Amino acid sequence: MKILVTGASGFIGSGLVSALTTQGHEVCALMRSSASSEFLKGTPFTRLTGDILEPESMARACKGIDVVYHLAGLTAAKNREQFFRFNGEATRNLALAAVKATTVKKFIYVSSLAAAGPSPGLCPRSETDPEHPVSDYGESKLRGELFLDELKGQLPFVVIRPPMVYGPRDKNVFIIFQTVAKNWMPLLPARTPTGHKYYSAIHVDDLIESLVQALSAPDECYQKGERFFVSDGQIYTYERILSIIASEMKVHPIRFKIPDSVVTVLANAGTIAGKVLKTNLPLNRDKLNEIRPDYWICSPQKAAEILHFKPQYTMESGIAHTLAWYKVNGWL
């Protein structure tokens, strides 16, 4: 099949392009002219230059395409409007272009658990639970999903919603590795009976495998626009995640809890500094809206039953694999 992948230069997209070409598909990678193809070295693909905000370039990219994987978007933005422009409006542009191309048989959108929102307790979120995103990022990803819903009957699509994604080439969770490497283990404030925050997670290779498996989902799933949560099936406390990283690094970091008031001050400072420096800092007010909830957990049961998704990595084996990559490539 001829497949278009947006966000192909990223740590998830580049791995997906490699996996698809290995299976014999012809892959077109949509990138901006300034995007690096560093992670795609040695992978046979056709580079298409375009911008997901430009309907005309989306129309050119979708011409003759059988399947579209839409991964491009923002996880950090200067403001709410930028989130909605890149994660909402851009998804609409691409979806409409896919409809007009007439050749696109399947559209696979990589959304996020953030689009659904956190769970109220230790019962993992399922696809039948009502959405209540708590951040601008989450709302914008949900907006992208809702744009696709408006095209039901015209564009067959499914949505994959991963939780925390980690693995080789990742720069977001990498910040946690750097912190632990400095012998620091800052623990986030929690309002749970145990004093812990709880998370689902997935190794990037398992996420990529779920995306490949989505190609074989029943046609009925595409007609209905089904959503699928994917994770390794386990629930981790934030402290356990940091402890696994520390164990693999063979370090004994100093553990300390950060008061909620301090996190708030840092988030406000990050927002102001980001505006002054015209950049997106890791901690800001919108990120604070995602930090405060204590249960970011989801169930992969539906994906297991319909997509036959079976993760290969536990957190322990996934962290070991990721750490090895960071070391070999000089990141740590």
ABEGO torsion letter per residue (X at the ends): XBBBBBGAABAAAAAAAAAAAAAGBBBBBBBBAABBAAAABGBBBBBBBBBAABAAAAAAAABGBABBBBABEBABBABAAAAAAAAAAAAAAAAAAAAAAGABABBBBBBBAAAAEBBABABBBBAABBBBBABAAAAAAAAAAAAAAAABGABBBBBBBBBBBBEBGBAAAAAAAAAAAAGBBBBBBBABAAGBBBBBBBBAAAAAAAAAAAAABBAAAAAAGBBBBBBAGBBBBAAAAAAAAAAAAGBBBBBBBBBAAAAAAAAAAAAAAAAAAGBBBABBAAAAAAAABABBBBBAAAAAAAAGBBBABBAAAAAAAAAAAAAAAGAX
